[in-house]
Amino acid sequence: MNDDANDALNGDFSKAAVLRTDDMDWVQSPSPTVWRKRLEHTGPAEAGRVTSLVRFEPGARFAAHDHPDGEEILVLEGVFSDHTGDWGPGSFLLNPEGFHHAPWSDEGCLLFVKLRQYGGDGRKLLALDTEAMDWQPQGADGRRIKPLYRQDGFAEEIRLVELAAGTTIAAHDHAGGEEVFVLSGSISDDAGTYPTGSWLRLPDGSRHAPWSDTGCRIYVRTGHLPPQAG
C-alpha cells in the first residue's frame, strides 16, 4: 500500500515521539475506501518512509503497486487479502524489495503498516500467524515474547512482548532506538502512561525502566534508528 504524507511528520529520529492514535482522525488515502492515521513520515508525498495505521472499509481495494525498500504489516482486526492469501488478526507480513500486489479486504480490516523500512538485498519474505505462536518467557521479570524477525546482516529486531500486570522492567539502554505500538492494556515509564493504541519512538541511546500496572501486549521494533551525532 502507498501511504505517505505531503509534509514530514515525526521525521527527526533524534527526538522521542508519542502519539495516541485513538485521539487522531482518519484521513483518506489515494483510495476512497482506504483510510489512514500517519504516525511518522519522511520523504516525497505518497512515496516516502511511513509508519501508519491503515483501515480498509468492507470491500475496499487498493490499486496494484510496488514496494521499494519493502513493507511491514501487522493485521490488528479483520482480514487483509492479496495474491499471497487471506490474512486475519495477528498475521505479520514482511514483503521485501520487489514485492508487488493489489490488496483488498472483503470484510474490512485494520492494519499497522511500515513502508520503506525493510530495504536491502537478501531480506526475507515472511508471513507469520502470531496467534498460533507460543509465548516464550524472557527473564524473570514477567515478560513473555513472540520473536517475529531477526536476520544476520540487518540491524533491527521485531517482536511481540507481553507484560503481566505489575511487571517492572529494569532500566536499560536502546542502541539503535526503540519503537512501540500498544496492542492492549497500557505501559508506563517516567515520561508517561501509554494506553492501547499508543505509538512511541525512542531515539538511539535512550534509557528507560518501563512498567505495566494493568498488563499489556505491545509490538516492539529495536535497533533500526540512526545513531545520535557525537
C-alpha positions in Angstrom: 0.0 0.0 0.0 1.2 3.5 -0.6 0.7 5.6 2.5 2.5 8.9 2.7 2.0 12.5 3.6 2.9 15.8 2.0 5.0 17.1 5.0 7.5 15.5 7.3 5.9 14.1 10.5 8.0 13.0 13.4 10.9 12.9 11.0 13.6 13.9 13.5 14.8 10.5 14.7 17.0 12.1 17.3 13.9 13.0 19.3 11.3 10.9 21.2 7.8 10.9 19.7 4.5 9.8 21.2 1.0 9.6 19.6 -2.3 8.3 21.0 -4.0 7.1 17.9 -7.4 6.9 19.4 -7.4 10.7 19.6 -6.4 11.1 15.9 -8.8 11.5 12.9 -8.8 9.1 10.0 -7.6 10.7 6.7 -8.5 9.3 3.3 -5.7 7.7 1.3 -5.4 7.8 -2.5 -8.1 5.0 -2.4 -11.5 6.4 -1.4 -12.3 3.3 0.7 -8.9 3.1 2.5 -8.1 5.4 5.4 -5.0 6.1 7.4 -3.5 7.7 10.5 0.0 8.7 9.8 2.4 8.3 12.7 5.7 9.2 11.1 6.7 10.2 7.5 9.8 11.5 5.7 10.4 11.9 2.0 8.2 12.6 -1.0 4.4 12.7 -0.8 3.0 9.2 -1.5 6.5 7.8 -1.9 8.3 8.2 1.4 9.2 6.3 4.6 5.9 6.0 6.6 4.5 4.3 9.7 0.7 4.4 10.0 -2.5 2.8 10.9 -4.5 1.8 7.8 -8.2 0.9 7.7 -9.9 -0.8 4.8 -13.6 -0.5 4.5 -15.5 -3.7 3.7 -15.0 -4.4 0.0 -12.1 -1.9 -0.3 -9.4 -2.4 -2.9 -6.1 -0.7 -3.5 -4.5 -0.4 -6.9 -1.6 -2.6 -7.9 1.8 -1.2 -6.7 5.4 -2.0 -5.9 7.2 -1.7 -2.6 10.6 -0.1 -2.9 12.5 -0.7 0.4 9.9 -3.2 1.5 6.7 -3.3 3.5 5.7 -4.5 7.0 2.1 -5.3 8.0 0.6 -6.4 11.3 -3.1 -7.2 11.0 -4.9 -5.9 14.0 -8.6 -6.6 13.1 -10.5 -8.1 10.2 -9.0 -9.9 7.1 -6.4 -8.4 4.7 -6.0 -10.1 1.4 -3.7 -10.1 -1.6 -2.5 -12.7 -4.1 -0.5 -14.5 -1.4 -3.5 -15.3 0.8 -6.1 -14.1 3.3 -4.5 -12.7 6.5 -6.5 -12.5 9.7 -5.9 -10.8 13.1 -2.3 -11.4 14.3 -0.9 -12.0 10.8 2.6 -10.5 10.4 3.9 -9.9 6.9 7.3 -8.7 5.7 7.5 -8.0 2.0 10.9 -7.2 0.7 12.2 -5.0 -2.2 10.5 -6.0 -5.5 7.2 -7.2 -3.9 4.1 -6.2 -6.0 0.5 -6.6 -5.0 -3.1 -5.2 -5.3 -4.6 -5.8 -1.8 -8.2 -5.8 -0.8 -10.4 -6.6 2.2 -13.8 -8.2 1.8 -14.9 -7.7 5.4 -12.7 -4.7 6.2 -9.5 -4.6 8.3 -7.3 -2.5 10.5 -3.5 -2.7 9.9 -0.3 -1.4 11.5 1.9 -0.6 8.4 5.5 0.4 7.9 6.8 1.3 4.4 10.3 1.8 3.1 11.8 0.4 6.3 12.8 -3.1 5.1 15.3 -2.3 2.4 18.5 -4.2 1.4 19.4 -7.2 -0.6 18.6 -10.6 0.9 15.6 -9.7 3.1 13.2 -12.5 3.8 9.7 -12.7 2.5 7.9 -13.6 5.8 4.3 -14.4 6.7 3.6 -15.4 10.4 0.4 -16.3 12.2 1.3 -14.8 15.6 -1.9 -16.1 17.1 -0.7 -19.7 16.6 2.8 -18.9 18.1 3.6 -19.8 21.7 4.7 -17.1 24.1 8.3 -17.6 25.3 9.4 -16.5 28.8 12.1 -13.9 28.8 14.0 -13.3 32.0 12.5 -13.4 35.5 10.6 -10.1 35.4 7.2 -11.2 34.0 8.0 -10.7 30.3 7.0 -13.1 27.5 7.8 -12.7 23.8 7.0 -13.9 20.4 10.0 -13.3 18.2 9.0 -12.1 14.7 12.1 -11.0 12.8 15.9 -11.0 13.2 18.3 -11.6 10.4 22.1 -11.6 10.1 23.4 -8.5 8.3 20.5 -6.3 9.4 20.2 -4.2 12.5 16.5 -4.4 13.5 14.7 -6.9 15.7 10.9 -7.2 15.8 8.9 -9.0 18.4 5.6 -9.0 20.3 6.0 -8.6 24.1 3.6 -9.4 26.9 3.9 -7.9 30.4 1.9 -9.3 33.3 0.1 -6.8 35.5 2.6 -5.3 38.0 5.6 -6.0 35.8 8.6 -3.6 36.0 11.5 -3.9 33.6 14.9 -2.9 34.8 16.4 0.3 33.4 18.1 -0.4 30.1 19.5 1.5 27.0 18.4 1.2 23.5 21.2 1.2 20.9 19.5 1.9 17.6 16.4 3.1 19.3 13.0 1.5 20.1 9.6 1.7 18.6 6.4 0.5 20.5 2.8 0.2 19.5 0.5 -0.8 22.4 -1.9 -3.6 21.3 -3.7 -4.0 24.6 -3.5 -2.8 28.1 -1.1 0.1 29.0 2.6 0.6 29.6 4.3 3.4 31.5 7.7 5.0 32.0 8.9 8.1 33.7 7.6 10.2 30.8 4.0 9.0 31.0 1.5 6.2 30.6 0.6 4.8 27.1 -2.8 3.1 26.7 -4.0 0.8 24.0 -3.4 2.4 20.6 -0.4 4.5 21.7 2.7 4.7 19.4 6.0 5.8 20.8 9.5 6.0 19.3 12.6 6.4 21.5 15.9 7.5 19.8 19.3 5.8 19.7 20.9 5.7 23.2 17.6 6.4 25.1 17.2 4.8 28.5 14.1 3.9 30.5 12.6 1.5 33.0 9.0 0.7 31.8 6.3 -1.0 33.8 2.7 -2.0 33.4 0.1 -1.8 36.2 -2.6 -3.4 34.0 -0.6 -5.8 32.0 -0.1 -5.2 28.3 0.8 -6.6 24.9 3.0 -4.5 22.6 4.7 -4.6 19.3 8.4 -3.7 19.6 11.0 -2.8 17.0 14.5 -2.1 18.1 17.9 -1.3 16.6 16.7 0.4 13.4 17.1 4.1 14.1 20.2 6.1 13.1 22.9 6.7 15.7 23.0 10.0 17.6 25.6 12.5 16.4 28.6 12.8 18.6 
